[in-house]
Amino acid sequence: MFDFIEGKIVKLTPAYAVINCNGIGFYINISVYTYEKLKINEPAKLNVHQVISEDSHILFGFYSEKEREVFRQLISVSGVGANTARVLLSSLSEDTIINAIIRKDAPLLQSVKGIGPKAAQRIILELHDKIAKTANVGDTLTSESGNAFDEALQALMALGFVRTNAEKALLNAGKELGNNVSTERLIKDAFKYL
C-alpha cells in the first residue's frame, strides 16, 4: 500500500500524470483540480489511493490529503466507483462536494456527468452524517450559514452567474468570513472570486 509518491512529473494530462520516482514511472490517475496544481518536469508529491482488482492495480493521486479523503468517502458509497469519484472531484472542488452533502443539495451533485438522481441521493444518504461530524467548521459553510449561502447562491444565479462558479466564489468568501455571515456580505465578498 502506498501513502504518497514523490518525484518528477515526466508526463501530464488532465486525466493522469506519470511520476519518475527513482527510475520507476508511476502512472497515476488524477482529477482536474490536481492537474491544475502540477507542472511538467517539476518535482511533485501526490497522496495516492490504490485500487486493486482481479486484473489491475490502479493508482489515483491527489494534491491534497483532503481531496483524497473526500475521494475515499465517495468510493465507500454503494454504486460509486473510483472513476465516478474522480469525475466528481474533477467537476466540483472537495469543499463544494462536502457542502453539497451537508446541505443535501442533490441537484448540484446531479450536475456532474454520470451522477443521476439515485446516485446523488445515495451519496447524500450514506455520507451526510459522516461528513457533518468530521467537517471543519472553518472549511465549509455549515447549516448555521446555510440559509445565507442558499440565498446568496440564488442571487448570484439570478445575476447570470453559472451555478458552479457562484458556488466556488461563495465557498471562498465563506472561508474568509466564517459562519454567521449575512447574505449581503457573502455576496459582496463573493464578487472578488468571480
C-alpha positions, 0 to 999 in steps of 0.5 A, a space after each residue: 500500500 502506498 501513502 504518497 509518491 514523490 518525484 518528477 512529473 515526466 508526463 501530464 494530462 488532465 486525466 493522469 500524470 506519470 511520476 519518475 520516482 527513482 527510475 520507476 514511472 508511476 502512472 497515476 490517475 488524477 482529477 482536474 483540480 490536481 492537474 491544475 496544481 502540477 507542472 511538467 518536469 517539476 518535482 511533485 508529491 501526490 497522496 495516492 489511493 490504490 485500487 486493486 482488482 482481479 486484473 489491475 492495480 490502479 493508482 489515483 493521486 491527489 494534491 491534497 490529503 483532503 481531496 483524497 479523503 473526500 475521494 475515499 468517502 465517495 468510493 465507500 458509497 454503494 454504486 460509486 466507483 473510483 472513476 465516478 469519484 474522480 469525475 466528481 472531484 474533477 467537476 466540483 472542488 472537495 469543499 463544494 462536494 462536502 457542502 453539497 452533502 451537508 446541505 443535501 443539495 442533490 441537484 448540484 451533485 446531479 450536475 456532474 456527468 454520470 451522477 443521476 438522481 439515485 446516485 446523488 441521493 445515495 451519496 447524500 444518504 450514506 455520507 451526510 452524517 459522516 461528513 457533518 461530524 468530521 467537517 471543519 467548521 472553518 472549511 465549509 459553510 455549515 447549516 448555521 450559514 446555510 440559509 445565507 449561502 442558499 440565498 446568496 447562491 440564488 442571487 448570484 444565479 439570478 445575476 447570470 452567474 453559472 451555478 458552479 462558479 457562484 458556488 466556488 466564489 461563495 465557498 471562498 468568501 465563506 472561508 474568509 468570513 466564517 459562519 454567521 455571515 449575512 447574505 449581503 456580505 457573502 455576496 459582496 465578498 463573493 464578487 472578488 472570486 468571480 
